[in-house]
Amino acid sequence: MKVSVLVLATLFLGISQAFSDSVTLNNGEIIRGEIVSETDAQITIDVSNASKTIISHRLILKSDIKTVQRESVQQKQEQQVYEALTPLQLDPDHEFSKTDYERGIDTLNKFLTTYPESKFAEDVRQKIALWKSELSHVEKGEVKFDNQWMAPDEKTPFMERFLKHQQVQETAGALQSMKDKLSSLGNQRQKLTDLIAPIEQSMRRAQEVLANPPKIRVPAAQVPPGQPAVQSPPYYDLHKTYHSGAGEFIISDPVVVSKAQTDMTFSQSQMNQARQQLATIDVSINDTKQKIAQKEWDNRTAVAQLQQMLPPSTPKPAQATQPTVSSQLVASASSQPVSGATEQKPWVVRNWKKLAVAGGILLALLILSYPLSRMSAQARLKKDQQARVAREELKKLFDRIMIEGERPSGMNTPEGETVPIGKGQDASGRGRWFVVGPDYVWAVQNNGRQDDDWAFNNVETGGPGAIGACVAADAELADSIKTLAKTSR
């Protein structure tokens, strides 16, 4: 791998910053970084992110400090070189070339030669043993997948089973997600149903009041216009209405009637809203049940396909033991008595000829389509594997430029072709990309989110800016970036 050689060549060139000092605060917090200045009142320490591509300065009052630990220059250099070995990581699903293994082992041995008494020596020796072990497998012509070594023609079935197993897990997860959603919708529906009952009760009370409102006696002059009224005895008759005249009149209590009308209007509004929500939830419940039936089918199909791929001695993957929605519906329907129905033969017995013809046609179609689908699956597997390896190599190149490259001050506008890593720059202030120009190759990391420290930005983006480092343009490096970016898509 050409890119791996480029990365390995940089491991002993050194890093611009070593972060080995530590400050322990009175509250127990430990701050690790590099102490760059100290006064009688405070200490300034450089703190970086995990990849050490972004550095911030932190001022700490000595009154807040419990202890300070500084490492010697030699210890810092040793830590620095050991951290430079981080890119030397083995891939559980992919083997390297013989040359790459030899270069990696040589790099690790250089560390032991330079720092034989290092506290990291034992860890490096274990790495060397692992790299030599893998080299011996490569020399035998074996390939690697899932931390297992095998003949090249055995790798494809392993990858197919691996991807099918992932599909089984994904379909099972999707099925469980739909079931959880159905349970949540059921709870929401029950709450709405519980809410509707008191609304209906309030409406019934208002209707009863409006149908038979309480009566009061008032003088004729106080009868509201248009108010049905009945004159008091001796002319008392509930079936007659009078609006004027002497004496007292019996009318419906206007205060009670007004309140009942208000209650009815409010309850009707609440009822309409609840029924609309209930109708929406019922639609979602029906839709979710249909999706559950589909997810159950997808899961059963994936499990059956995986079982066909497994060796005979491999136990069959366990399926969900809970009854499916479709099986519950079938069981519910079959448990209902049917009055007046005559006993019929089973459906399968009555339609066995049609089933046989349909099964034969389906089998023929499967036989014809299997070679094409297998070729397509193998091609996708190979392409996915190549893309994953390319993405890892792009990341290594990006880290290399960020580590050893120059970071010009001020705000810069790199010239050249923009090569995104993944989606590249996005509107949220994230993303990474290369700019491959005639004189320089830039590695740029977007730094435009609200919680980012914009003071470190040195690249124009049209927004808050980004952090960039550059190295001198190199034809081999530029070609590697463009080729890997194209392969990673």
C-alpha positions in Angstrom: 0.0 0.0 0.0 1.6 3.2 -1.2 -0.2 5.4 1.3 0.8 3.3 4.2 4.5 3.8 3.3 4.0 7.6 3.3 2.5 7.5 6.7 5.1 5.2 8.2 7.9 7.5 6.8 6.6 10.3 9.0 6.5 8.5 12.4 10.0 9.6 13.6 10.0 13.1 12.2 8.6 14.5 15.5 5.5 16.4 16.5 5.3 20.1 17.0 3.8 19.8 20.5 4.2 17.2 23.3 1.6 17.2 26.0 3.1 15.4 29.0 2.8 18.0 31.8 -0.1 17.7 34.2 -1.8 20.1 36.7 -4.0 18.8 39.5 -6.5 21.2 40.8 -7.8 21.5 44.3 -11.2 20.0 43.2 -9.4 16.9 41.9 -9.5 17.8 38.2 -6.4 16.8 36.3 -5.4 19.0 33.3 -2.9 17.5 30.9 -1.0 19.5 28.3 2.2 21.5 28.0 3.1 24.2 30.5 4.3 27.1 28.3 4.6 29.9 30.9 4.5 30.5 34.7 4.3 33.5 36.9 4.0 33.9 40.7 0.2 34.0 40.3 -0.7 31.7 37.4 0.3 29.0 35.0 -0.5 28.9 31.3 -0.9 25.4 29.8 -1.6 24.3 26.2 -4.5 21.8 26.1 -5.4 20.0 22.9 -8.2 17.8 21.6 -7.9 14.0 21.3 -6.2 14.1 17.9 -4.1 17.1 18.9 -5.2 19.1 15.9 -6.7 21.9 17.9 -4.9 23.6 20.8 -6.2 26.0 23.3 -4.5 28.1 26.0 -5.7 27.8 29.6 -4.8 30.1 32.4 -4.9 28.6 35.9 -4.5 30.5 39.1 -1.9 29.0 41.5 -4.4 29.3 44.3 -6.5 26.7 42.5 -3.6 24.3 42.0 -2.9 21.4 44.2 0.2 19.9 42.4 2.1 20.4 39.2 4.1 17.6 37.5 6.6 18.4 34.7 8.3 15.8 32.6 11.9 16.1 31.4 12.7 17.0 27.8 13.8 13.4 27.2 10.6 12.0 28.7 8.6 14.4 26.5 10.5 13.3 23.4 9.9 9.6 24.3 6.2 10.2 24.8 6.1 12.2 21.5 7.7 9.4 19.5 5.5 6.7 21.1 2.4 8.7 20.2 3.7 8.9 16.7 3.4 5.1 16.5 -0.4 5.3 16.9 -1.1 5.0 13.2 0.5 1.5 13.3 -2.8 -0.3 13.8 -3.7 -3.7 12.4 -7.0 -4.1 10.5 -9.2 -7.0 11.8 -10.7 -7.4 8.3 -7.8 -6.7 6.0 -4.2 -7.8 5.6 -1.4 -5.5 4.6 1.3 -6.1 2.0 4.6 -7.8 3.0 6.4 -4.5 2.5 4.1 -2.7 4.8 4.5 -5.3 7.5 8.3 -5.1 7.2 8.3 -1.3 7.3 6.0 -1.3 10.4 8.2 -3.8 12.2 11.3 -1.8 11.4 9.6 1.4 12.7 8.7 -0.3 16.0 12.2 -1.8 16.4 13.7 1.7 15.9 11.7 2.9 19.0 13.1 0.0 21.1 16.6 0.8 19.9 16.3 4.5 20.7 14.5 4.0 24.0 15.4 0.5 25.3 14.3 1.3 28.9 11.1 3.1 28.0 8.0 2.5 30.0 6.3 1.8 26.7 8.8 -0.9 25.6 6.7 -3.9 26.6 3.7 -2.6 24.7 5.9 -2.0 21.6 7.3 -5.6 21.9 3.8 -7.0 21.9 3.0 -4.9 18.8 6.1 -6.3 17.0 5.0 -9.9 17.9 1.5 -9.3 16.4 2.9 -7.7 13.3 5.4 -10.6 12.8 2.6 -13.1 13.3 0.5 -11.5 10.6 3.5 -11.2 8.3 4.0 -15.0 8.5 0.4 -15.5 7.4 0.8 -13.2 4.5 4.0 -15.0 3.4 1.9 -18.2 3.3 -0.5 -16.5 0.9 -3.4 -16.2 3.5 -5.8 -13.3 3.8 -7.6 -11.9 6.9 -11.2 -11.3 7.9 -12.7 -10.9 11.3 -9.3 -11.5 12.9 -9.2 -14.9 11.2 -6.7 -16.1 8.6 -7.8 -18.2 5.6 -7.2 -19.0 2.0 -8.3 -16.2 -0.4 -11.2 -18.2 -1.9 -12.6 -18.7 1.7 -12.9 -14.9 2.5 -15.9 -14.2 0.3 -18.3 -16.6 2.0 -17.2 -15.2 5.4 -17.9 -11.6 4.3 -21.3 -12.7 2.9 -22.2 -14.4 6.2 -21.0 -11.3 8.1 -23.1 -8.9 6.0 -26.1 -11.2 6.2 -25.7 -11.4 10.0 -25.7 -7.6 10.1 -28.9 -7.7 8.1 -30.5 -10.1 10.6 -29.6 -7.7 13.4 -30.8 -4.7 11.5 -34.2 -6.3 10.7 -34.6 -7.5 14.3 -33.8 -4.0 15.5 -36.3 -2.4 13.1 -38.9 -4.9 14.1 -38.5 -4.1 17.8 -38.5 -0.4 17.0 -41.9 -0.8 15.3 -43.3 -2.8 18.2 -42.1 -0.2 20.7 -43.8 2.5 18.5 -47.0 0.4 18.4 -46.9 0.1 22.2 -46.4 3.9 22.6 -49.3 4.6 20.2 -51.5 2.3 22.2 -50.6 4.2 25.4 -51.4 7.5 23.7 -54.8 6.2 22.5 -55.7 4.9 25.9 -54.9 8.4 27.5 -57.1 10.0 24.8 -59.9 7.5 25.5 -59.6 8.3 29.2 -59.8 12.0 28.4 -62.9 11.6 26.2 -65.0 10.0 29.0 -65.2 13.1 31.3 -65.8 15.3 28.3 -68.8 13.2 27.3 -70.1 13.4 30.9 -69.8 17.2 30.9 -71.6 17.4 27.6 -74.5 15.2 28.9 -74.8 17.4 32.0 -75.0 20.5 29.8 -77.6 18.9 27.5 -79.7 18.0 30.5 -79.7 21.5 31.8 -80.5 23.0 28.4 -83.3 20.5 27.8 -84.9 21.2 31.3 -83.4 24.4 32.7 -84.3 25.4 36.3 -87.0 28.0 36.6 -87.2 31.2 38.6 -90.0 33.8 39.3 -89.4 37.4 38.2 -91.6 40.5 37.8 -92.9 41.1 34.3 -90.7 44.1 33.8 -87.6 41.9 34.4 -88.4 39.3 31.8 -85.5 39.4 29.2 -86.6 40.1 25.6 -87.4 36.9 23.8 -87.2 34.8 27.0 -90.0 32.2 27.2 -92.0 32.9 30.3 -95.2 31.5 32.0 -97.4 33.7 34.2 -97.6 32.7 37.8 -100.8 31.1 39.2 -103.7 31.3 38.8 -102.5 31.3 35.2 -99.6 28.9 35.6 -99.2 26.7 32.6 -95.9 25.4 31.4 -97.2 25.1 27.8 -98.0 28.8 27.4 -95.6 31.7 26.9 -96.2 35.3 27.9 -93.8 38.2 27.4 -95.7 41.1 29.1 -98.5 41.7 31.6 -98.9 42.3 35.3 -97.8 40.0 38.0 -94.8 37.5 38.2 -93.6 35.3 35.5 -91.7 31.9 35.5 -88.6 31.9 33.3 -85.5 29.7 32.8 -82.7 30.8 35.0 -80.5 32.8 32.5 -77.3 32.4 34.6 -77.6 28.6 34.6 -78.6 28.4 31.0 -75.6 30.7 30.0 -73.2 28.5 31.9 -74.6 25.3 30.4 -74.2 26.8 26.9 -70.6 27.8 27.6 -69.9 24.4 29.0 -71.4 22.7 25.9 -69.4 24.9 23.5 -66.2 24.2 25.3 -66.8 20.5 25.7 -67.7 20.2 22.0 -64.4 21.9 21.1 -62.5 19.5 23.3 -64.3 16.5 21.9 -63.6 17.5 18.3 -60.0 18.0 19.1 -59.7 14.7 20.9 -61.5 12.8 18.1 -59.2 14.3 15.5 -56.2 13.2 17.5 -57.7 9.8 18.0 -58.3 9.5 14.3 -54.6 10.4 13.6 -53.4 7.9 16.1 -55.6 5.2 14.7 -54.1 5.8 11.2 -50.6 5.6 12.7 -51.5 2.4 14.5 -52.8 0.7 11.4 -49.8 1.9 9.4 -47.4 0.6 12.1 -49.2 -2.8 12.2 -48.6 -3.1 8.4 -45.0 -2.2 8.8 -44.6 -4.7 11.6 -45.9 -7.4 9.4 -43.4 -6.4 6.7 -40.5 -6.2 9.2 -41.4 -9.7 10.5 -41.2 -11.0 7.0 -37.9 -9.3 6.4 -36.5 -10.7 9.6 -37.7 -14.2 8.9 -36.3 -14.0 5.4 -32.9 -12.8 6.6 -32.7 -15.4 9.3 -33.6 -18.2 6.7 -30.9 -16.9 4.3 -28.3 -16.7 7.0 -29.1 -20.3 8.1 -28.5 -21.5 4.5 -25.1 -19.8 4.6 -24.0 -21.3 7.9 -22.1 -24.6 8.2 -24.3 -27.5 9.2 -22.9 -27.6 12.8 -23.6 -23.9 13.4 -26.7 -23.4 15.6 -29.6 -21.7 14.0 -30.0 -18.0 15.0 -32.7 -17.5 17.5 -35.8 -15.6 16.4 -38.1 -13.5 18.6 -40.2 -15.7 20.9 -43.0 -13.2 21.2 -46.1 -13.9 19.0 -46.2 -11.7 15.9 -49.0 -9.2 15.3 -50.1 -11.2 12.3 -50.2 -14.5 14.2 -52.2 -12.8 17.0 -54.7 -11.5 14.5 -55.0 -15.0 12.9 -55.4 -16.6 16.3 -58.0 -14.1 17.3 -59.9 -14.6 14.1 -59.8 -18.3 14.4 -61.0 -18.3 18.0 -64.3 -16.5 17.1 -67.2 -18.9 16.6 -69.0 -18.7 13.2 -72.7 -19.3 13.5 -74.4 -21.3 10.7 -71.1 -22.2 9.0 -70.6 -25.6 7.5 -67.4 -27.5 8.0 -65.0 -27.0 5.0 -61.8 -28.7 4.0 -58.6 -26.7 4.8 -57.6 -24.1 2.3 -54.4 -25.8 1.4 -56.2 -29.1 0.6 -58.7 -27.2 -1.7 -55.9 -25.3 -3.5 -53.0 -27.7 -3.6 -52.8 -27.8 -7.4 -52.6 -24.0 -7.7 -49.9 -23.9 -5.0 -47.9 -26.5 -6.8 -47.9 -24.6 -10.1 -47.1 -21.3 -8.3 -44.3 -23.0 -6.4 -42.7 -24.4 -9.5 -42.8 -21.0 -11.2 -41.2 -19.3 -8.2 -38.5 -22.0 -7.9 -37.6 -21.5 -11.6 -37.3 -17.8 -11.2 -35.1 -18.1 -8.2 -32.8 -20.5 -10.0 -32.5 -18.2 -13.0 -31.9 -15.1 -10.8 -29.5 -16.6 -8.3 -26.2 -16.3 -10.4 -26.9 -12.6 -11.2 -27.8 -11.7 -7.6 -24.7 -13.5 -6.3 -22.4 -11.7 -8.7 -24.0 -8.4 -7.8 -23.5 -9.1 -4.0 -19.9 -10.0 -4.5 -19.2 -6.9 -6.5 -20.9 -4.8 -3.8 -18.8 -6.5 -1.0 -15.6 -5.8 -2.9 -16.5 -2.2 -3.5 -17.5 -1.6 0.1 -14.3 -3.1 1.4 -12.2 -0.9 -1.0 -14.1 2.2 0.1 -13.6 1.5 3.8 -9.8 1.0 3.3 -9.7 4.2 1.3 -11.4 6.2 4.0 -9.0 5.0 6.6 -6.0 5.9 4.4 -7.5 9.4 3.7 -7.8 9.9 7.5 -4.1 8.9 8.0 -3.0 11.4 5.3 -5.1 14.1 6.8 -3.6 13.5 10.3 -0.1 13.5 8.8 -0.6 16.9 7.2 -2.1 18.3 10.4 0.7 17.0 12.5 3.8 17.9 10.4 2.4 20.7 8.2 2.7 24.4 8.6 -0.2 26.5 9.9 0.1 30.0 8.4 -1.2 32.8 10.6 -4.1 35.1 9.6 -7.0 34.1 7.4 -5.9 32.2 4.3 -7.7 31.1 1.1 -6.1 27.9 -0.2 -5.9 27.6 -4.0 -6.5 24.4 -5.8 -8.9 21.5 -6.1 -11.1 20.8 -3.1 -11.2 17.1 -2.3 -13.8 16.4 0.5 -13.5 13.6 3.1 -17.0 12.1 3.3 -19.5 15.0 2.9 -16.8 17.6 3.4 -17.8 21.1 4.7 -21.4 21.3 6.0 -23.6 24.2 7.1 -23.4 23.1 10.8 -19.7 24.0 11.0 -18.3 20.5 10.7 -16.5 18.5 8.0 -12.9 18.0 6.7 -11.4 18.3 3.3 -8.2 18.7 1.3 -7.2 21.5 -1.1 -4.7 20.2 -3.6 -3.0 23.1 -5.3 0.1 23.6 -7.5 2.3 24.7 -4.6 0.7 23.4 -1.4 -1.6 20.6 -0.3 -3.9 21.7 2.6 -5.7 19.7 5.2 -8.7 21.7 6.5 -10.9 21.0 9.5 -14.1 23.1 9.8 -14.3 24.9 13.1 -17.5 26.9 12.8 -19.8 25.6 15.4 -21.1 27.8 18.2 -19.1 25.9 20.9 -15.8 25.9 18.8 -13.0 28.3 19.6 -12.9 30.5 16.5 -9.6 32.1 17.6 -7.7 29.2 16.1 -9.2 29.6 12.6 -6.8 30.4 9.8 -8.8 29.4 6.7 -11.6 31.3 5.0 -14.9 29.3 4.5 -17.5 31.9 4.1 -18.5 31.4 7.7 -16.6 31.5 11.0 -13.7 29.7 9.4 -11.7 26.6 9.7 -8.3 25.3 10.9 -5.8 24.4 8.2 -2.3 23.1 7.8 -0.3 22.7 4.6 2.7 20.9 3.1 4.6 21.4 -0.1 2.8 20.0 -3.1 3.9 16.5 -4.1 2.7 14.7 -7.2 2.5 11.4 -5.5 0.7 12.8 -2.4 -1.8 14.6 -4.6 -2.5 11.6 -6.7 -3.0 9.4 -3.6 -5.5 11.9 -2.1 -7.5 12.1 -5.3 -7.5 8.4 -6.0 -8.4 7.5 -2.4 -11.2 10.1 -2.3 -12.7 8.6 -5.5 -12.4 5.1 -4.2 -14.0 6.0 -0.8 -17.2 7.2 -2.3 
